[in-house]
Amino acid sequence: MGDSSTIDIMRSALTAVMTASAPPLIAGLVVGIVASIFQTVTSIQEPTLAFIPKIIAVMVALIIFGSFMASVLQEFTLEIFGRIPNIINS
């Protein structure tokens, strides 16, 4: 196994992880920003006001995008398993 195939596998792994984790992270980010703006406008400094909506948003994103995330990770796993014969023969 050469350096180029190792780098290619790592690139594929990072792409799969970023693609799979993007939906819940973006949902949490958007809800956190909206909650922070709401807290700033209303001068409410309650920590749970930002925390609980973020948890709910991430859970909803996991429910909605769970099958997409699983398919991305499944595709990556099948790609790695398909490369095993090439790695062994190298």
NORBELGI-V359624 format. One record per pair of residues at least 6 apart in sequence whose ideal C-beta (glycine too) atoms are under 7 Angstrom apart, sorted by the first residue. I is the first residue (numbers start at 1). J is the second residue. D is the distance in Angstrom with one decimal. If there is no record, write none. Layout:
# NORBELGI-V359624
i:j:d
I:J:D
I:J:D
This chain:
# NORBELGI-V359624
i:j:d
1:87:5.0
1:90:5.0
2:90:6.9
9:80:7.0
12:76:6.2
12:79:6.4
13:76:6.9
16:72:5.6
16:73:6.2
16:76:3.9
19:72:5.1
20:69:4.4
20:72:4.6
20:73:5.6
23:61:4.9
23:65:3.9
23:69:7.0
24:58:4.6
24:61:4.3
24:62:5.6
27:57:4.4
27:58:5.9
27:60:7.0
27:61:3.8
28:54:4.8
28:57:5.7
28:58:4.9
31:53:5.1
31:54:5.2
31:57:4.0
32:50:6.0
32:54:5.3
35:49:6.1
35:50:4.1
35:53:5.4
36:50:6.2
39:45:6.7
39:49:6.0
39:50:6.6
